[in-house]
Every structure is written in C-alpha cells, then in structure tokens.
Amino acid sequence: MKNDKPQPPPIPAGLTAEEKQEFLKNHGYAYNLKHKLAASYVYAAAATVAGSHLPAESCVVYLNQILDEAGQPKDPVERMLLEQIVMAHHHVGRLHVRAATAESPDRIKAYNAAAANLLRELCQAVVALKKYREPAASKKFTVVKQQNVAKRQQVAFVDKESSAELETPGKSPKSKRRAGTRAASKKALKHTPAEIYVPQSESSCDREAELVEAKLPHPILRGSC
C-alpha cells in the first residue's frame, strides 16, 4: 500500500500569493475526490453496522489495500469499477443487516428485495470489469475465393440463350423447354402442305384423263380412282 503524501503540482508562474493558495487548495480537493471519496461511501455503509467506533481514515486505508491487491490500476475507468464493486459489496451487507433487524414483515421483504437487486448489479459490475480488462481482439480475417463443400460437385455451363431462360422470373428451365416444344408442335400442325396434282388412270375410269387437284395432309402419295 502506498501511504506517500501527494506531491503538490507545479504552480503556474505569474500568480499572486492568494491565487497560489487557491490553486493548491483546489488540487487538494481534487486529490481527495479521486482517492478518498469512494472510501467515504464505504464508511457510510459500514458505519451503520460498526457504529462510531470505526474511524473514517481506516476506510481510506482499506480501499487502498483493495486497489493494491488489484494491481493499483492507472486506468481511471478500471479504478472506478473496482471502487463501485467495493461500495456495492458493503451496501449489500448493510441491506441484509436491515432486513435481519426489521420487525415488520413488509420491511423485511423490501430490504431483502433491495439486497437481491443490488447483488445482481454487483455481479454485472464484476463481469464488466473482467471484460474491460480483456485485451482487444485482433481483427484478422481470411478471404476465401472458392470453397467446394459437396462431394463430386459439378458446375454446368449454359449458353446465353439458356441463361436468359434461367433468369426468366416465374418459370423454371424445364417449363420453358416444354413450352417451346408445344409451340413447335402447334406450328407443324398448322403447316399447309404443297398442292399436288395426281393424274387419273384411263383403265380405271371411263372419262378422259385429267389433272385433279388433291390436297393431301401427308407427304406419302396413295393412288385412288
């Protein structure tokens, strides 16, 4: 534990005697706020149980011992978190003493509930101190250009026309191919065959041979009289 008295700060030049005294007094108050006020809060919680027999300066020594055991942190935030944990610890004890000495069931219930709530805040402060002390995680990342997960993975290449069909919203590639096949079939059925002239045989008919226009729906020619 460090019991060395604080060294006075360097006094700015050009100050009068009264200004120098005021400057040192303000810095003395600031030192007490930083190093002794938290001990006063601990004294306020402990004096309700220990009574007037507890010297106020002993709380300053006690808090400095806790800070020494914690490594006497230079970081002011870490120091304040440690002081808050010590204060909350003693206030939880004070609430338990109040609950134990209360006569009304409602007061007992209220003190116990307040102690439980403060204990949860104390646990959160301990976790916050642990996280604050942890070093910052290094920001490292790896860029993966290609990763094959499935076994026997295959990649299909399509041409521009097929890719355009694949990108058509609302229709799958199979439905597009079936639609194209049906359209081609309808187009073939609507095709009008070429006009064919079939000469009539003289042996099968009495009338003179003449050219008869016949429209055949099929390209195979079949004779008839």
Backbone bond lengths (Angstrom), bond angles and torsions (degrees), N, CA, C in turn:
res aa  C-N    CA-C-N  psi(-1)  N-CA   C-N-CA  omega(-1)  CA-C   N-CA-C  phi
1 M - - - 1.460 - - 1.524 109.38 -
2 K 1.296 116.45 140.87 1.449 121.86 -178.66 1.522 108.93 -99.01
3 N 1.357 116.31 114.74 1.459 121.15 177.92 1.525 111.43 -106.84
4 D 1.323 116.82 10.27 1.461 119.90 179.93 1.510 110.10 -63.29
5 K 1.311 114.50 139.18 1.451 119.35 178.15 1.528 109.74 -71.68
6 P 1.328 116.37 146.30 1.468 118.44 -178.88 1.518 111.07 -67.70
7 Q 1.302 113.82 140.42 1.452 119.33 178.05 1.526 109.56 -81.56
8 P 1.333 117.77 137.40 1.469 119.47 179.96 1.517 110.81 -66.61
9 P 1.308 116.93 144.59 1.467 119.90 179.84 1.527 110.35 -72.45
10 P 1.327 116.12 159.49 1.473 118.49 176.61 1.528 111.04 -63.95
11 I 1.309 115.02 131.93 1.471 120.63 -176.84 1.522 108.86 -85.34
12 P 1.345 117.34 128.60 1.466 119.61 178.78 1.527 110.90 -61.42
13 A 1.310 115.39 148.91 1.462 120.65 179.84 1.526 110.14 -75.38
14 G 1.324 114.92 153.84 1.459 120.41 175.54 1.510 114.65 88.72
15 L 1.339 118.87 7.92 1.460 121.08 -179.58 1.523 110.08 -92.82
16 T 1.308 115.22 146.68 1.453 120.08 175.02 1.526 109.23 -76.47
17 A 1.319 116.44 174.76 1.464 120.56 -179.07 1.530 110.54 -63.60
18 E 1.326 116.35 -41.93 1.469 119.67 179.06 1.527 111.14 -66.77
19 E 1.318 117.10 -38.75 1.470 120.35 178.49 1.528 111.44 -66.88
20 K 1.323 116.89 -36.99 1.465 120.03 177.04 1.523 110.64 -64.19
21 Q 1.356 115.74 -41.69 1.451 119.18 179.23 1.527 111.34 -64.94
22 E 1.305 116.79 -39.86 1.465 121.12 178.02 1.531 110.91 -66.69
23 F 1.308 116.59 -38.02 1.460 121.18 179.20 1.527 110.56 -62.93
24 L 1.320 117.45 -46.20 1.456 121.39 -179.01 1.533 110.99 -68.08
25 K 1.312 116.57 -36.33 1.467 120.12 179.90 1.522 110.62 -65.27
26 N 1.332 117.72 -42.38 1.470 120.98 179.49 1.524 111.37 -64.63
27 H 1.321 116.52 -39.38 1.457 119.76 178.19 1.529 110.93 -69.05
28 G 1.319 117.33 -32.32 1.462 120.39 175.71 1.520 111.36 -65.95
29 Y 1.327 116.68 -42.03 1.459 120.36 176.01 1.536 111.19 -63.06
30 A 1.318 116.19 -41.52 1.469 120.02 179.41 1.529 110.85 -62.62
31 Y 1.336 116.05 -37.98 1.463 119.31 178.96 1.533 109.97 -65.22
32 N 1.314 117.69 -42.68 1.465 120.81 179.42 1.531 111.38 -65.38
33 L 1.333 116.79 -36.82 1.465 119.50 176.54 1.526 111.41 -62.46
34 K 1.306 115.64 -38.53 1.464 120.11 -176.39 1.519 111.98 -78.66
35 H 1.317 117.80 -37.52 1.460 119.95 -169.22 1.533 114.00 -111.80
36 K 1.332 119.37 -13.43 1.464 119.35 -173.68 1.532 114.43 -127.96
37 L 1.330 117.61 -19.06 1.462 117.78 -174.85 1.517 111.39 -68.11
38 A 1.330 117.58 -38.23 1.461 119.77 177.65 1.523 110.59 -61.74
39 A 1.339 116.81 -35.40 1.462 119.94 176.04 1.520 111.05 -65.55
40 S 1.318 117.90 -30.59 1.468 120.73 175.99 1.519 111.28 -65.88
41 Y 1.341 117.09 -37.57 1.461 120.08 176.30 1.533 110.71 -64.63
42 V 1.324 115.95 -40.19 1.465 119.62 177.03 1.530 109.78 -64.14
43 Y 1.314 117.26 -40.83 1.467 121.37 178.96 1.528 110.51 -62.80
44 A 1.331 117.28 -38.80 1.468 119.95 179.56 1.521 111.35 -63.80
45 A 1.339 117.52 -35.08 1.461 120.56 179.14 1.523 111.49 -77.97
46 A 1.345 116.54 -37.77 1.464 119.49 -176.11 1.518 112.49 -81.18
47 A 1.329 117.42 -29.52 1.466 119.86 -177.12 1.520 111.67 -67.31
48 T 1.328 119.21 -26.40 1.461 121.08 177.91 1.528 111.80 -65.61
49 V 1.333 117.19 -21.72 1.460 121.77 179.42 1.534 109.99 -103.12
50 A 1.345 116.28 -46.60 1.470 120.30 -176.85 1.517 112.46 -79.74
51 G 1.329 116.87 -22.06 1.455 120.06 179.99 1.517 112.31 82.97
52 S 1.314 115.09 -164.12 1.464 121.44 -176.60 1.518 112.81 -76.84
53 H 1.323 117.89 -5.03 1.454 120.86 179.66 1.528 111.83 -74.47
54 L 1.329 116.47 -9.98 1.468 119.91 -178.38 1.525 108.63 -91.23
55 P 1.331 119.42 116.63 1.460 120.37 178.00 1.536 110.38 -71.24
56 A 1.294 115.90 143.11 1.463 120.18 -179.93 1.521 111.78 -66.17
57 E 1.343 115.88 -34.30 1.462 118.80 -178.88 1.524 111.78 -67.24
58 S 1.349 117.41 -24.67 1.454 119.69 178.93 1.526 111.65 -66.68
59 C 1.330 116.91 -28.95 1.472 120.12 176.89 1.514 110.83 -69.80
60 V 1.354 116.63 -31.57 1.465 120.03 175.93 1.517 110.14 -66.64
61 V 1.351 116.42 -43.13 1.456 120.12 178.38 1.529 110.41 -64.68
62 Y 1.331 115.83 -41.72 1.475 120.28 -179.41 1.526 111.33 -61.81
63 L 1.329 117.43 -45.49 1.457 119.93 -178.61 1.521 111.25 -66.98
64 N 1.318 116.99 -36.95 1.463 119.56 176.87 1.524 111.29 -65.13
65 Q 1.330 117.36 -34.00 1.463 120.26 176.20 1.529 110.94 -64.39
66 I 1.331 116.11 -42.80 1.471 119.69 178.12 1.528 110.42 -61.21
67 L 1.325 116.93 -43.28 1.462 120.68 -179.32 1.528 111.20 -67.20
68 D 1.340 117.26 -36.08 1.469 120.33 176.96 1.520 110.41 -64.18
69 E 1.339 117.00 -43.83 1.462 120.85 179.50 1.528 111.65 -65.84
70 A 1.320 116.16 -26.52 1.468 120.49 178.01 1.518 112.49 -87.83
71 G 1.345 117.27 5.02 1.454 120.12 177.11 1.513 114.43 98.71
72 Q 1.353 117.34 7.84 1.473 121.84 -179.27 1.534 110.27 44.14
73 P 1.339 116.71 65.93 1.476 119.81 -174.72 1.520 112.05 -63.19
74 K 1.315 114.48 142.71 1.460 120.94 176.08 1.526 112.25 -87.24
75 D 1.321 115.25 -23.46 1.466 119.83 179.02 1.527 108.67 -67.20
76 P 1.332 118.96 120.46 1.475 119.80 -177.60 1.522 113.48 -64.32
77 V 1.348 117.76 -32.13 1.462 120.26 178.99 1.526 110.35 -67.63
78 E 1.318 116.75 -45.02 1.464 120.44 178.39 1.522 110.72 -62.92
79 R 1.312 116.70 -38.13 1.467 120.90 178.66 1.527 110.76 -64.45
80 M 1.329 116.55 -43.31 1.466 119.23 -179.94 1.522 112.05 -66.28
81 L 1.333 116.96 -36.29 1.462 119.75 177.07 1.523 111.03 -62.99
82 L 1.330 117.22 -40.95 1.461 120.70 176.88 1.534 110.72 -63.48
83 E 1.301 117.44 -42.78 1.465 120.46 178.83 1.526 111.28 -64.04
84 Q 1.326 117.17 -39.83 1.459 120.24 178.13 1.527 111.15 -63.38
85 I 1.323 117.11 -38.86 1.465 121.01 179.27 1.534 110.13 -64.09
86 V 1.332 117.04 -42.56 1.468 120.50 179.34 1.527 110.52 -65.15
87 M 1.324 116.62 -43.72 1.465 120.13 179.79 1.518 111.50 -63.27
88 A 1.330 116.33 -44.92 1.473 120.07 -179.36 1.524 110.57 -63.81
89 H 1.318 116.96 -36.98 1.462 120.94 179.81 1.534 110.75 -59.58
90 H 1.318 116.98 -46.33 1.469 120.32 -177.77 1.529 111.82 -74.45
91 H 1.328 116.87 -30.61 1.462 117.95 177.82 1.530 111.33 -72.56
92 V 1.325 117.61 -31.86 1.466 120.13 173.66 1.528 109.91 -62.65
93 G 1.339 116.34 -43.56 1.462 119.52 176.88 1.526 112.46 -62.15
94 R 1.335 116.66 -39.79 1.474 119.89 178.85 1.519 111.45 -62.59
95 L 1.353 117.26 -40.13 1.463 120.70 179.38 1.526 111.25 -67.16
96 H 1.308 117.76 -35.50 1.459 120.50 177.64 1.536 110.37 -67.17
97 V 1.332 116.86 -36.99 1.459 119.93 177.03 1.527 110.22 -66.07
98 R 1.329 116.45 -40.44 1.467 119.49 177.33 1.531 111.29 -63.00
99 A 1.320 116.63 -40.55 1.468 119.51 179.09 1.525 111.19 -66.73
100 A 1.329 116.86 -34.79 1.467 119.77 -178.68 1.516 112.29 -73.60
101 T 1.313 118.02 -27.87 1.459 121.37 -177.79 1.522 113.44 -100.47
102 A 1.328 117.74 -2.57 1.468 120.27 178.89 1.520 110.25 -74.32
103 E 1.335 115.75 147.63 1.454 121.48 -178.83 1.526 112.25 -100.61
104 S 1.344 117.21 -29.88 1.459 120.09 -179.52 1.526 110.27 -84.03
105 P 1.338 117.37 134.15 1.472 118.98 177.16 1.526 112.74 -58.83
106 D 1.334 116.52 -34.48 1.470 119.04 178.56 1.519 111.35 -65.18
107 R 1.330 117.08 -39.63 1.459 120.48 178.62 1.538 111.01 -67.64
108 I 1.321 115.03 -40.78 1.466 118.49 177.91 1.525 110.34 -59.91
109 K 1.341 116.31 -44.57 1.457 120.55 179.61 1.524 111.54 -64.06
110 A 1.336 115.92 -40.21 1.464 119.78 -178.74 1.530 111.31 -67.14
111 Y 1.330 117.62 -43.52 1.464 120.55 179.65 1.524 111.85 -65.64
112 N 1.324 116.52 -41.28 1.464 119.42 178.89 1.530 111.38 -65.26
113 A 1.334 117.45 -38.98 1.460 120.49 177.96 1.524 110.81 -66.01
114 A 1.341 116.61 -41.36 1.469 119.66 178.54 1.526 110.79 -64.63
115 A 1.328 117.12 -38.99 1.468 120.37 178.58 1.527 111.14 -65.45
116 A 1.348 116.56 -39.94 1.466 119.64 179.07 1.527 111.15 -65.97
117 N 1.328 116.79 -40.90 1.472 119.82 178.90 1.525 111.17 -65.31
118 L 1.320 117.13 -42.17 1.459 120.16 179.71 1.524 111.16 -68.07
119 L 1.330 116.86 -32.69 1.460 119.72 177.30 1.521 111.14 -65.28
120 R 1.328 117.16 -38.11 1.471 119.99 176.06 1.523 110.70 -63.39
121 E 1.331 117.24 -40.71 1.466 120.44 177.40 1.529 110.44 -64.94
122 L 1.327 116.50 -35.74 1.462 120.09 178.23 1.523 110.87 -64.59
123 C 1.320 116.93 -42.56 1.476 120.21 178.19 1.519 111.10 -63.97
124 Q 1.321 117.44 -39.38 1.460 120.39 177.78 1.529 111.32 -65.24
125 A 1.337 116.61 -36.16 1.465 119.40 177.69 1.519 111.27 -66.46
126 V 1.334 117.62 -37.23 1.465 121.06 178.01 1.529 110.16 -64.48
127 V 1.340 116.42 -43.06 1.466 120.49 178.34 1.534 110.41 -64.38
128 A 1.335 116.10 -40.64 1.467 119.67 178.83 1.521 111.57 -63.16
129 L 1.342 117.04 -39.05 1.465 120.27 177.55 1.515 110.83 -64.77
130 K 1.331 116.96 -41.40 1.469 120.51 179.61 1.527 110.59 -62.75
131 K 1.331 117.50 -44.73 1.462 120.59 179.55 1.527 111.46 -66.80
132 Y 1.328 116.39 -35.74 1.460 119.50 -179.05 1.529 110.89 -67.47
133 R 1.332 116.06 -31.60 1.454 119.69 -179.00 1.515 112.43 -79.69
134 E 1.318 117.46 -19.93 1.463 120.45 -178.31 1.525 110.27 -67.40
135 P 1.329 117.64 139.14 1.474 119.43 178.51 1.514 110.92 -67.40
136 A 1.301 115.37 152.10 1.466 120.51 179.99 1.516 109.66 -66.23
137 A 1.324 115.99 136.05 1.463 120.91 179.95 1.522 110.07 -69.37
138 S 1.331 116.31 137.95 1.462 120.77 178.75 1.523 110.04 -72.12
139 K 1.310 115.66 137.74 1.460 121.56 -178.43 1.530 109.73 -88.73
140 K 1.335 116.48 84.78 1.454 122.30 178.45 1.514 109.10 -114.85
141 F 1.309 115.75 136.90 1.455 120.35 178.31 1.516 109.08 -145.21
142 T 1.320 115.80 156.01 1.465 122.98 -179.07 1.512 108.75 -121.07
143 V 1.324 116.31 129.74 1.452 122.15 179.07 1.521 108.69 -90.25
144 V 1.317 117.64 120.11 1.461 123.77 178.36 1.518 107.99 -102.07
145 K 1.338 116.35 112.69 1.458 120.29 -178.92 1.522 112.39 -76.13
146 Q 1.356 117.31 -38.03 1.449 121.06 -179.14 1.513 108.18 -149.35
147 Q 1.315 115.52 138.14 1.453 120.68 179.63 1.512 108.74 -143.16
148 N 1.343 117.31 118.58 1.455 122.79 178.11 1.517 108.77 -98.89
149 V 1.313 115.59 116.12 1.455 121.27 -175.97 1.519 110.84 -97.45
150 A 1.341 117.25 -48.57 1.457 121.07 -176.30 1.518 111.03 -75.05
151 K 1.347 116.20 147.65 1.455 120.98 175.86 1.521 109.84 -75.98
152 R 1.323 114.66 144.07 1.465 121.19 -179.94 1.534 111.11 54.02
153 Q 1.286 114.69 44.52 1.459 119.05 -179.05 1.520 110.09 -72.22
154 Q 1.321 117.14 135.01 1.455 122.80 -179.31 1.522 108.86 -119.98
155 V 1.316 114.66 147.34 1.455 121.60 177.99 1.511 107.93 -118.89
156 A 1.296 118.88 124.02 1.468 123.54 -179.26 1.517 109.20 -97.17
157 F 1.340 115.60 134.42 1.447 121.16 177.88 1.527 108.06 -105.23
158 V 1.306 117.70 134.31 1.462 123.18 -178.69 1.514 108.61 -123.46
159 D 1.310 114.44 156.48 1.456 118.52 178.71 1.520 108.60 -83.40
160 K 1.330 115.25 -178.92 1.455 120.26 -176.27 1.511 112.13 -64.25
161 E 1.356 116.14 -40.02 1.457 119.32 -178.14 1.522 110.54 -66.60
162 S 1.320 115.92 -43.34 1.458 118.84 179.05 1.508 111.30 -66.71
163 S 1.342 116.75 -39.67 1.459 118.72 179.42 1.511 110.88 -65.49
164 A 1.333 117.57 -33.63 1.456 119.80 177.20 1.515 110.41 -65.49
165 E 1.350 116.45 -37.67 1.452 119.75 177.87 1.521 110.86 -68.22
166 L 1.328 116.21 -36.57 1.457 118.86 179.37 1.511 111.87 -66.90
167 E 1.317 116.73 -30.82 1.454 120.22 -177.79 1.514 112.85 -86.12
168 T 1.349 117.97 -2.01 1.458 120.17 179.95 1.513 109.15 -70.61
169 P 1.344 119.49 118.77 1.463 120.49 -177.04 1.517 110.94 -69.71
170 G 1.354 115.88 143.54 1.466 121.48 174.28 1.504 113.70 88.87
171 K 1.337 120.94 -8.41 1.460 123.07 -177.39 1.522 109.02 -134.33
172 S 1.322 115.26 135.62 1.454 120.96 176.40 1.520 109.51 -84.60
173 P 1.349 118.27 163.72 1.478 120.16 178.82 1.516 112.84 -61.05
174 K 1.342 118.85 -37.25 1.459 120.93 -179.75 1.523 111.63 -66.08
175 S 1.330 116.03 -41.28 1.466 118.21 178.88 1.518 111.30 -65.55
176 K 1.367 116.29 -34.02 1.458 119.21 177.19 1.522 110.92 -64.98
177 R 1.376 117.22 -40.97 1.465 119.44 -179.91 1.521 110.99 -68.26
178 R 1.340 117.52 -39.76 1.467 119.61 178.34 1.521 110.94 -65.03
179 A 1.332 116.74 -39.16 1.458 119.32 178.54 1.522 110.93 -64.07
180 G 1.354 116.94 -40.01 1.461 119.45 178.09 1.514 112.27 -65.27
181 T 1.340 118.72 -36.81 1.467 121.98 179.31 1.522 111.28 -66.78
182 R 1.330 116.09 -42.97 1.476 118.98 178.39 1.523 111.50 -64.02
183 A 1.327 116.63 -39.06 1.463 118.69 179.66 1.526 110.92 -65.28
184 A 1.338 117.46 -38.55 1.473 120.36 178.47 1.521 110.98 -66.65
185 S 1.351 119.41 -36.61 1.465 122.56 179.36 1.523 111.02 -66.65
186 K 1.344 115.45 -43.89 1.464 118.67 177.96 1.529 111.06 -61.71
187 K 1.300 115.46 -38.50 1.465 118.70 179.64 1.528 110.95 -65.28
188 A 1.343 118.61 -37.16 1.459 121.73 179.06 1.512 112.03 -69.37
189 L 1.343 118.18 -35.64 1.467 121.50 179.47 1.520 111.31 -69.34
190 K 1.324 116.36 -34.12 1.456 119.64 -178.91 1.516 112.98 -79.14
191 H 1.334 118.18 -3.23 1.465 120.72 -177.32 1.528 110.58 -71.14
192 T 1.297 117.82 129.86 1.473 123.80 179.58 1.518 109.51 -89.48
193 P 1.339 117.80 118.84 1.481 119.03 -179.02 1.526 112.48 -67.31
194 A 1.288 116.66 158.32 1.477 121.38 -179.65 1.527 110.75 -69.38
195 E 1.301 116.35 148.31 1.470 122.34 179.40 1.541 110.19 -72.28
196 I 1.346 116.37 130.30 1.467 122.36 -177.27 1.534 109.21 -121.73
197 Y 1.300 118.71 133.38 1.468 124.41 178.95 1.522 108.09 -103.30
198 V 1.343 115.16 120.08 1.466 121.21 -179.28 1.524 108.60 -109.11
199 P 1.335 120.43 121.79 1.483 121.46 177.77 1.515 110.69 -73.48
200 Q 1.348 116.67 140.44 1.462 122.37 178.43 1.532 110.10 -85.38
201 S 1.320 115.32 139.09 1.461 120.67 179.95 1.529 110.94 -75.54
202 E 1.395 117.29 139.35 1.477 121.29 179.83 1.519 111.33 -73.50
203 S 1.355 117.83 -28.16 1.455 119.56 -176.04 1.509 112.02 -73.65
204 S 1.318 118.03 -25.21 1.445 120.22 -177.20 1.504 112.83 -93.86
205 C 1.324 119.59 -14.78 1.471 122.48 -176.55 1.521 109.28 -134.36
206 D 1.369 116.85 149.47 1.463 122.60 -178.75 1.509 112.27 -81.47
207 R 1.357 115.24 -29.90 1.462 116.90 -177.23 1.509 110.50 -76.20
208 E 1.288 113.67 166.32 1.454 120.05 -177.95 1.521 109.78 -66.70
209 A 1.293 113.27 150.87 1.461 118.41 179.93 1.516 110.92 -68.49
210 E 1.271 115.32 136.69 1.464 119.75 179.01 1.545 108.36 -148.37
211 L 1.261 111.48 160.91 1.455 117.73 178.74 1.523 109.76 -83.72
212 V 1.306 115.00 127.28 1.467 120.43 -179.29 1.530 108.12 -113.93
213 E 1.277 113.76 132.34 1.484 118.83 178.85 1.530 108.75 -77.49
214 A 1.277 116.54 124.42 1.468 121.15 179.32 1.522 109.11 -130.11
215 K 1.264 112.54 131.50 1.467 118.99 178.01 1.524 107.81 -108.47
216 L 1.306 115.22 105.30 1.458 119.98 -177.08 1.529 109.58 -96.99
217 P 1.329 116.56 133.44 1.467 118.87 179.93 1.524 112.73 -77.29
218 H 1.335 116.45 -8.48 1.455 119.34 -177.06 1.516 108.81 -128.84
219 P 1.291 121.32 145.69 1.490 122.85 -178.39 1.510 114.35 -68.49
220 I 1.333 120.63 -14.06 1.480 122.28 177.88 1.541 109.24 -78.85
221 L 1.309 118.28 128.37 1.470 123.54 -177.58 1.513 109.37 -92.40
222 R 1.327 115.80 127.75 1.469 120.51 176.69 1.529 108.76 -121.74
223 G 1.339 118.50 128.62 1.471 122.87 -178.75 1.517 112.23 -73.27
224 S 1.303 118.03 148.92 1.487 123.57 176.00 1.507 108.20 -156.27
225 C 1.349 118.32 156.08 1.458 120.48 -179.93 1.495 109.32 -107.46
